[in-house]
Amino acid sequence: MPWYFRTSFIVFAVACVGPLALPLIWWRPRTSRAWKIALTLGIVMLSWSLYQMTVESVHLLKDYYQLLKGM
């Protein structure tokens, strides 16, 4: 099995680039279709929630900056 299909590399890739690493999961021959679907849904949901948290944090930082600027 090539190095880019090893579990450790796929976990590292998902941690670094998130959903951009999904093709590695789908091209991996030893993973069943059910696992591929479950992993895809999990990664997409986690990425979406992290995106939403980031957007909310930026809005809060802008509000706090405006409060400090007004003092």
Sequence and secondary structure as in RCSB ss.txt:
>XXXX:A:sequence
MPWYFRTSFIVFAVACVGPLALPLIWWRPRTSRAWKIALTLGIVMLSWSLYQMTVESVHLLKDYYQLLKGM
>XXXX:A:secstr
  GGGSHHHHHHHHHHHGGGGHHHHHH TTS HHHHHHHHHHHHHHHHHHHHHHHHHHHHHHHHHHHHHH 
